[in-house]
Amino acid sequence: MIELFAIAEYPGPPLPALAPLRAVRAGSLAAICAPAEGVKVTPEALWRHEQVVEALMEDRDLLPVRYGTLVDDDAAAVRAVDARRDELSAALDRVRGAVELSVRAVGDPEDGDGEAAGGRGYLRTKMRSAAAQESVTLSLHKPLAALARADMRRSPRPPSELLRAAYLVDRDAIGAFTRLVARLDDRHPGLQLLCTGPWPPYSFAEA
Amino acid sequence: MSRKILHGPDDLEPFAGELPHLTDALSRRINTDQEGLERGLAQLVLTIVELLRQLMERQALRRIDGGALSEEQVERLGSTFMELDKRMEQLRHEFGLEEEDLNLNLGPLGNLL
């Protein structure tokens, strides 16, 4: 069994020495893989997988493969890539030269008086949180998305989280993006912003 | 890990609620036995119900915003939605599902909810 880490272009730069990696060629694409280290799923194994993908990402464009994707052998890896060649090539084009940055914003949790105040209180709380979401969309998400090539919002986790989004940002725009996050953070004293990355383009690799 | 933080507060506590969920997700995602299949079906059904619930709730909020409803109607609507919300939470809990499990990735269209 071999474990897949990423789909990249073939040929590519030399592979990092983090794991016994190989690039299995499938036309102009490569499935980057290593012998599977057993089937046990652990946080440590997930972290190892992530480190390999990040090392690969440093000097090449890639589509990260979901952790735990195993195939029988090289031939099966080639078949898997061949079957989706057009989608994979198009997805690789979309993320070329860019990385994923994640932004989350938290505010003060709602005071929760909806619980006590019955049906009307419940709806009032909902309306307040819808309004807060709307205002975060305008004041944070829109300006950030304008600096990004693509963006993907996820449902924020109540009660305090107001924004949870991923942005596909050109490698040479990471600095500008981070500075914008810092400015937006300054401008909104009631919110705290967390920006992490660069990550492999997990949210934008769906072919 | 800290080298991954491009911008953030000194105290990351407000963002740390994530970690238990991550561990849960890891232990859940590898389950393909009978129970896992039932859970998958429940997840799909509850996702659809949750979609309808959210649509109706938004519709209600719009009507209230428009001022077309009496106090009493608002109270009744609110209680109904509150009950529905509680019931969904119970069902989710029964099947061991998190709030964000009730969603579908629609590819280029983004997420369903």
Boltz contact constraints between the chains, C-beta under 6 A:
constraints:
  - contact:
      token1: [A, 41]
      token2: [B, 30]
      max_distance: 6.0
  - contact:
      token1: [A, 106]
      token2: [B, 14]
      max_distance: 6.0
  - contact:
      token1: [A, 119]
      token2: [B, 75]
      max_distance: 6.0
  - contact:
      token1: [A, 119]
      token2: [B, 78]
      max_distance: 6.0
  - contact:
      token1: [A, 119]
      token2: [B, 79]
      max_distance: 6.0
  - contact:
      token1: [A, 119]
      token2: [B, 82]
      max_distance: 6.0
  - contact:
      token1: [A, 120]
      token2: [B, 74]
      max_distance: 6.0
  - contact:
      token1: [A, 120]
      token2: [B, 75]
      max_distance: 6.0
  - contact:
      token1: [A, 120]
      token2: [B, 78]
      max_distance: 6.0
  - contact:
      token1: [A, 122]
      token2: [B, 78]
      max_distance: 6.0
  - contact:
      token1: [A, 122]
      token2: [B, 82]
      max_distance: 6.0
  - contact:
      token1: [A, 123]
      token2: [B, 78]
      max_distance: 6.0
  - contact:
      token1: [A, 127]
      token2: [B, 61]
      max_distance: 6.0
  - contact:
      token1: [A, 155]
      token2: [B, 100]
      max_distance: 6.0
  - contact:
      token1: [A, 178]
      token2: [B, 6]
      max_distance: 6.0
  - contact:
      token1: [A, 178]
      token2: [B, 7]
      max_distance: 6.0
  - contact:
      token1: [A, 181]
      token2: [B, 7]
      max_distance: 6.0
  - contact:
      token1: [A, 182]
      token2: [B, 7]
      max_distance: 6.0
  - contact:
      token1: [A, 192]
      token2: [B, 9]
      max_distance: 6.0
  - contact:
      token1: [A, 192]
      token2: [B, 14]
      max_distance: 6.0
  - contact:
      token1: [A, 194]
      token2: [B, 8]
      max_distance: 6.0
  - contact:
      token1: [A, 194]
      token2: [B, 15]
      max_distance: 6.0
  - contact:
      token1: [A, 195]
      token2: [B, 6]
      max_distance: 6.0
  - contact:
      token1: [A, 195]
      token2: [B, 7]
      max_distance: 6.0
  - contact:
      token1: [A, 196]
      token2: [B, 4]
      max_distance: 6.0
  - contact:
      token1: [A, 196]
      token2: [B, 5]
      max_distance: 6.0
  - contact:
      token1: [A, 206]
      token2: [B, 107]
      max_distance: 6.0
